[in-house]
Amino acid sequence: MEKKLTYTAAMKQLEEIVSQLEDNTLDIDLLAEKVKTAQELIKFCRDKLYKTDEEIQKLLAPKE
């Protein structure tokens, strides 16, 4: 995966893989590779969401 991957780009790639799986247009020889890539993209997106949520919670926390 790219070093400077954005959440939006990761989601787009993930949607493309899902679409290929749903449409049965994915070559069987690439199936394992695409599933592995999808797993990595899901982890990246999940981590990005958690990190963003933590940052927002810190910003919204009452100041003492």
C-alpha positions as CSV (number, residue, x, y, z in Angstrom):
1,M,0.0,0.0,0.0
2,E,1.0,3.6,-0.5
3,K,2.8,5.4,2.3
4,K,0.6,8.5,2.2
5,L,-2.7,6.7,1.8
6,T,-5.7,8.8,2.8
7,Y,-8.9,7.5,4.3
8,T,-10.8,8.5,1.2
9,A,-8.4,6.8,-1.2
10,A,-8.4,3.6,1.0
11,M,-12.2,3.5,1.0
12,K,-12.3,4.0,-2.8
13,Q,-9.9,1.0,-3.2
14,L,-11.9,-1.1,-0.8
15,E,-15.2,-0.3,-2.6
16,E,-13.6,-1.3,-5.9
17,I,-12.5,-4.6,-4.5
18,V,-15.9,-5.3,-3.0
19,S,-17.6,-4.4,-6.3
20,Q,-15.3,-6.8,-8.1
21,L,-16.2,-9.6,-5.6
22,E,-19.9,-8.9,-5.9
23,D,-19.9,-8.8,-9.7
24,N,-17.7,-11.9,-9.9
25,T,-15.3,-10.0,-12.2
26,L,-12.3,-10.7,-10.0
27,D,-9.9,-13.2,-11.5
28,I,-9.5,-16.3,-9.3
29,D,-5.8,-16.0,-9.5
30,L,-5.9,-12.6,-7.8
31,L,-8.6,-13.4,-5.2
32,A,-6.3,-14.1,-2.3
33,E,-4.2,-11.0,-3.1
34,K,-7.3,-8.8,-3.3
35,V,-8.7,-10.2,0.0
36,K,-5.4,-9.5,1.7
37,T,-5.4,-6.0,0.3
38,A,-9.0,-5.5,1.5
39,Q,-8.0,-6.7,5.0
40,E,-5.1,-4.1,5.1
41,L,-7.4,-1.3,3.9
42,I,-10.0,-2.2,6.5
43,K,-7.4,-2.1,9.2
44,F,-6.1,1.2,7.9
45,C,-9.6,2.8,7.8
46,R,-10.5,1.4,11.3
47,D,-7.3,2.7,12.8
48,K,-7.8,6.1,11.1
49,L,-11.3,6.4,12.5
50,Y,-10.3,5.4,16.0
51,K,-7.4,7.9,16.0
52,T,-9.6,10.7,14.7
53,D,-12.2,9.9,17.3
54,E,-9.6,10.1,20.1
55,E,-8.4,13.4,18.8
56,I,-11.9,14.8,18.6
57,Q,-12.7,13.6,22.2
58,K,-9.6,15.3,23.5
59,L,-10.5,18.6,21.7
60,L,-14.1,18.4,23.1
61,A,-13.1,17.4,26.6
62,P,-13.7,20.1,29.2
63,K,-10.7,22.2,30.1
64,E,-9.8,22.3,33.8
